[in-house]
Amino acid sequence: MKKQIQAIQSYTPEEPLSEVKKRYGIKRLVRLSANENPYGTSACVKEAILKWNFEEENRYPDGYAFELRKAVAHKLNVDGKKLIFGVGLDEIIAMFSRIFLETGDEVLVTNPTFSEYALHAGIEGAKVIKINCDKETGKYNFNSFLDNITSKTKIIWLCNPNNPTGTYEDVADIEEFVKKVPKSVLVLIDEAYIDYVTESKHPSALELSKQFENVAVLRTFSKIYGLANYRVGYAVVSAKIATYMEAARLPYNLSSISQVAALAGLQDQQFVNTSIEKNKKERQKWEKFLTNNGFRFYHSQANFIFFQCLQADTLAERLLKHGYQVRRGLRPDWLRVTIGEPEDNLEIQKIMIAKENR
Ligand SMILES: *Cc1c(COP(=O)(O)O)cnc(C)c1O
């Protein structure tokens, strides 16, 4: 066994909804702890799966995800050969770490951010340097990133919008930053929540991945497309990096059902657009509520909000008893809540300002 495995704290996945319901003795549980799409999944997905040729159950799936690749390449206007598909964006994160990190290498992340960057760096024996976000705004401290680059730095993770802060960085600022990063350092931009950004007309750093060989953009079907159960994510990389990743990728990582689901989801942009609009409206209401009631929070461009509250654990427990699961443990006294459906948001807010919580 690799020595570093002993020190790894494994990722704690979400508990099955049925288990949580049983434990709390509740009938209805709304999970707002995993940033899933509260509006479900496009109906086109189920329809497409039912049309799948079940006679191919005993056959291996298309290992190159040909149809899905063509559709994503067309939608993003990128060369299909530069797309790498993974079992969720999770696998893409693991693949980058496995391919590019060796013992003693260094990885830079903002703090707080998605925990899997550090997890997989740790598995490869690399050292993770956490650079605190701006205390006031939650945004990236790009200068501090530059100050921390050494000859050992191999990967810089940029999560945009960042999970859990929800904050968004302009592509122009990222470009300024990338220009100052040595070409030998990979800049990996995780855009799991990019569709939720409404403050910029062209929020994605996709163009940078075409311009700079050391920049890649990562996406997932788990969030806005509501396809978390199907496990499909991908990266847009340079031709050179694509060769490395294809060499290390498991040949049949995506099942046919997953490929069919993602393709059908991609083709229903109306579902995506409706989700964006509803989320934007509810996000505005959430921010107004937090402002009016004196909660500290970071301005969000995602489908969740990160806010401060004293006795966060007590509030999280109280919310659970009322059937609402939110995410704790990301920063002391802060909670992350996925923006839910209108009635649920109101109900949570009511519980938050009830006398016993103040
Ligand atoms: C949810 C999430 C992922 C993982 O997505 P999957 O495709 O479901 O594996 C990756 N990055 C961030 C920032 C996320 O929040």
PDBQT file of the ligand as one rigid body, heavy atoms in Angstrom, charges set to zero:
ROOT
HETATM    1  C1  LIG A 401     -20.396  18.281  -7.604  1.00  0.00    +0.000 C 
HETATM    2  C2  LIG A 401     -19.049  18.725  -7.987  1.00  0.00    +0.000 A 
HETATM    3  C3  LIG A 401     -18.197  17.925  -8.749  1.00  0.00    +0.000 A 
HETATM    4  C4  LIG A 401     -18.467  16.478  -9.023  1.00  0.00    +0.000 C 
HETATM    5  O1  LIG A 401     -19.344  16.265 -10.001  1.00  0.00    +0.000 OA
HETATM    6  P1  LIG A 401     -19.683  14.801 -10.521  1.00  0.00    +0.000 P 
HETATM    7  O2  LIG A 401     -19.733  14.982 -11.981  1.00  0.00    +0.000 OA
HETATM    8  O3  LIG A 401     -21.008  14.455  -9.917  1.00  0.00    +0.000 OA
HETATM    9  O4  LIG A 401     -18.608  13.855 -10.088  1.00  0.00    +0.000 OA
HETATM   10  C5  LIG A 401     -16.993  18.448  -9.165  1.00  0.00    +0.000 A 
HETATM   11  N1  LIG A 401     -16.618  19.692  -8.823  1.00  0.00    +0.000 NA
HETATM   12  C6  LIG A 401     -17.392  20.463  -8.060  1.00  0.00    +0.000 A 
HETATM   13  C7  LIG A 401     -16.925  21.819  -7.715  1.00  0.00    +0.000 C 
HETATM   14  C8  LIG A 401     -18.616  20.010  -7.605  1.00  0.00    +0.000 A 
HETATM   15  O5  LIG A 401     -19.344  20.772  -6.783  1.00  0.00    +0.000 OA
ENDROOT
TORSDOF 0
